[in-house]
Amino acid sequence: MIEWISEDLPAPAAGEVLIEQSAIGLNFIDTYHRTGLYPVPLPSGLGLEAAGTITAVGEGVEDFKVGDRAAYMGPGKDGLGAYATRRIMPVAGLFKLPDDVPSDIAAAALLKAATVEGLVERCAKVQTGDWVLVHAAAGGVGLIMVQWLKAIGANIIAAASTDAKLELARKAGAHHTILSGADDLAARVQELTGGTGVSVVFDGVGKDTFEVSLDCLASRGLLVSFGNASGPVEGVNLGVLASKGSLFVTRPTLGHYYATPEDAAAGIARVWDMIGSGKVKVTIGAAYPLSEAANAHRDLVARKTIGSVILLP
């Protein structure tokens, strides 16, 4: 259950700031926290990502001042809680917003674009000319990923659940599109790649697409399984990886790619560059009042949304 509560906030302590939030990013991981797929201590707030303006700073804060715009994409000192009008956050988890990145775009894209950066450039290490399949290509992560892959010169096959979503993926840069429910999806991928399969599959869907993702891969190809939109992948027989071509499978977590300040700074700099340069354009498919967060969750799970979704305080 998502319940709206009111509480007074103290002044920020040493190393903290108070942020007046302009926009909050809705991410599929929020639904995992809500349902308990990813357990959190209860009662708990929700949300990992937001952007806004700093209205107060605690003792010892030097890198931020009142009036600065900032964004974050992780838990605060008390865990989850981005679904809020105002929030106290440690400065260690904040990123300054460039002048050319509006707050709503930052809230809509920071976590998703950082996910794409980590998966494409540091996990899969996609190179120019590689063949890549992207599932859920019209979602928040998917549309950013398609544009990112286009910018680095990959050959992109996009899968999505409706013709309208496939059209969005084409406009984002996908070279080929296939309905995700098609019985011949793997055969189509093999045909498009001349029978070799793709080097990498990016799969945020999970259980429903795991087997077909393996069938789309080239020998020694990599399946990057990074989400559970249809449920978690279970009961994996490792022998199948050998029989289908000595395949690789990874289940990455963003935190492991942004674990150090140096990794985080480099990744976020790349994100701001891709967005600021226009190579990645962020699609805000819907904006819900924060008080309607429950409806936003329902629509996201039902795949009624496209692009990124934000909540407005």
N, C-alpha and C positions, 0 to 999 in steps of 0.2 A: 504494500500500500504506500502511495506517495501522499504525504500530508504536509500542508503549509503551516509553518509555525513562525512566531515572532519572538525575537530576543534582542536584548541590548548588547552591544559589543563594547569591550573595554578599549582603552587606548592601546595602540600597538606597542609591544614590548621591544626590548633591544633586538635589532636585526630584523624587525618586522615592519610592514606597511599596511595601511588600510586602503583598500581599493573600492571605489564606487564603480560597480560593474555596468558596462554598457551592453554587453551581449555575452551569451553563454553558449558554448558548443554542445550539441547533442551527439553522442557517439554510441555505437552499438554496444560497447563495453558497459555503458550505463545500464542497459537492460540486463546484462549478466550480473551486475552488482545487485540490481533490484530483485531478480528472481532467485539469487543464491547460487547460480552456476559458478560465479566467482565469489565465494563467501566473504563477507565483511562483518565486523562486530556490530551488533545492533543495540540500540537504535543508531542509525547512520544517516549522514547526508548523502547526496548523490552528486555526481558530476566531477569531471576532472579538468575542464577547460573553460576559460573565460578571458575576457579582455575588458579593460576599463581605465579609469584615471585614478592616480594616487591622491588621496585627500589628507593623509597624515603619515608621518614616518616616525619610527622608534629611534631610540638612542643608538648611535654608532652607524646608522645607515648613511652611506656616502655615495653609492652609485645611483640612487634614485632620490627625487625630490618631489614635493607637492606640485601637482600639475602634470607630471610625466604620465605618458600612456604606457601601459605594460600589459603583458599577457602571460598566462601560465598554462601548463598542460599536465599537471600531476597533482597528487594529493597535497593538502596543506599540513600544518602541524597537527591538526586534529583529524586527519584522514580526508575522506571525500567531503564535498561540500560546495562545489561550484554553482549549484542551483541556489543562488542567493542574490540579493540586491547589493549587499556590501559584504566584504570579507577581509579578515586579517590574514596575510600571507607572509611567510619568511622570504626575504629578498633572494635567498639562494635559489628559489624556484621560479623567479621572474625573468622575463625577457623584455627588453625595451622594444617598443614598436617603432619601426622606421616611419618617417613622415608620409611615405607613399603607400602605407598599408593601413586602411581604415580599421577601426576596432571591430566592426561586425565581420569583416573579412578575416581578421586574425582569429576571432573566436570560432568562426566557421571552419577554419583551415589548419590551425597550428598543429593540433594533435594528428590530424589526418595527413597533412603534408609531411610532418616529421616521420610518421609511419612509412609513408611512401619513400622518403629519402633513405631511411634505414634499410627498408626491404630491397629497394631497387639497386642502390649504390653500394651498400656495405654488406648486405646479406647475399643477394643473388649476383651482385657485381655484373649487371647486364651491360653488354657491349654493343656498339653500333653493328647493326646487321643481324643481331640475335632475333630468333623467333620467340614470341612470348604470348601466352594466353592469360587474359585477365577475366576472372569471373566477377559477377555483380559490377559490371563496368560502368553503370550509370549511377552508382551510389556515391556517397561523399568521398570515400577513399578511391573508388574506381575511376571517377572522372579526373581526379588529380593524377592518379597513376597513369592513365592513358596519355594525358598531356606530357607528363614527365618522360615517359618512354619515347614518345614522339620526339621530344627535344633532344634525346641522346641518340636517336636514329635507329631504334628497334623496329622490327616488323611486328605489328600488333594485331592479334585476334581478340576480339571482345565478345564476351557472352553476357547476356542480360535476359530478363524474363518477359519483356514485351517488345514489340516492334518500335514503339515510341522511345523506349529506353535505348534500343540499339541505334536509333537515329541520333540520340544525344552522344553516344559513344563515337559514332562516325564523325560528328561535328568536332568532337574533342581530339580526333586524330587517329582513330582506329582504322586500320587498312581493310580489315575483314570483320564481319559480325555474324554471330550465330545465336539463335534462341537457346537459352540455357536448358530448356526442357526438351530439346530435340533429341530423339532417339539416336540419331546418327551424328551427335556432336563430335565424338572422337574420330569417326570416319571422315567428317568434314575437315577437321584439323589436320589429319594425316594427308588428305588430298591437297589442302592448301600449301602444305610444307613439302610437297613432292614425296610423301611417304616416309619422311624422317621423323616427324613430330617436332614439338617445340622444345627449346632449351630450358625454359622456365614456365611454370604455371603459378600464378598468384591466386590463391584460393582463400577468400574470406567467408565462404559459405559453410564449409565443414562437412558434416556427415553426408549430405545429399550429393555432393560432387566429388568426394574423395576418390572413388574408384574410377570415374570417368577422367578425372585429372591425371591419374597414373597412366591411363590409356592414351593420353594426348602427348606424353613426353617422348622425346628422343632418347636413345640409349645414353645412359649416364646423365640424364636430365634431372632437374631439381624441381621438386614440388615445395613451394613455400605456403604452408597452411597456417594462416594467421588469424583466423576467425571462426566463429561457431554459429553463424546466423541460422543454420538449420539444425543445430545441435552439435555436440562434440564428436570427433572421430574416435571410435573405440574398437577394440578387438583387432588391431592391426597384425597381420601375419607378415613378418619381415621377409619370409621367403618369396612373397609376391614381388618384392622390389627386385630380387634377383631375376625372377622369371620374366619380368617385363623390361629388362635391360640394365640391370645394376643401377637402379634409380637411387636418388638421394631425396630424403624428406626432412624438412625442418619445421619446427613449431616455434617461431621466434616471438620474443616479447620486446616491445619498444624500450623498456627500461634497461635491457642489456646492451642496447646500442647507444643509449644516452646516459650511461652509468657514471661517467666522469665529467667534470666541468669542461674539460677540453673536447670530449666527444660531443657534448651538448652544444657548446659554442660553435663548433664546426658545422654540425648538422643544422642548427637554426640559421646560421649565416647562409647556408646553401638554400634553405627554405625561403628566406626573405629575398634572396637573389632571384630564385625561380618565379616567385610571385611578383616582385617589383619589376622584373624585366618583361613581364607579360607572357613568358613561356608557359606559365600555369595561371589560368584564369579560374577563380573560385566561383562555382555556381551555388548560390543560396536558394535552395529549392522551396523552402518554407521557413517562416518565422512565427513561432507561437508565443503568446504571453507566457511568462514563467509560471503563472498560476494554472496553465493548461499543460503542464509537463506530462501528466498522465496520458492525455490524448496524443501528445507527440510520441510517446513511447509506443502506444497502440499502433499508430500509423507507420512508425519505423519498422516494427516487427512484422506488420502486414505487408511490407514492401510497397506502401503507397507513396513513399517519398522519393524524390530524385535529388541528386547533388547533396550538399550539406544542409543541415537543419540547425537553426539557432533558436534559443529561448531569449525573450526580451524582458528584463526586469520591469 
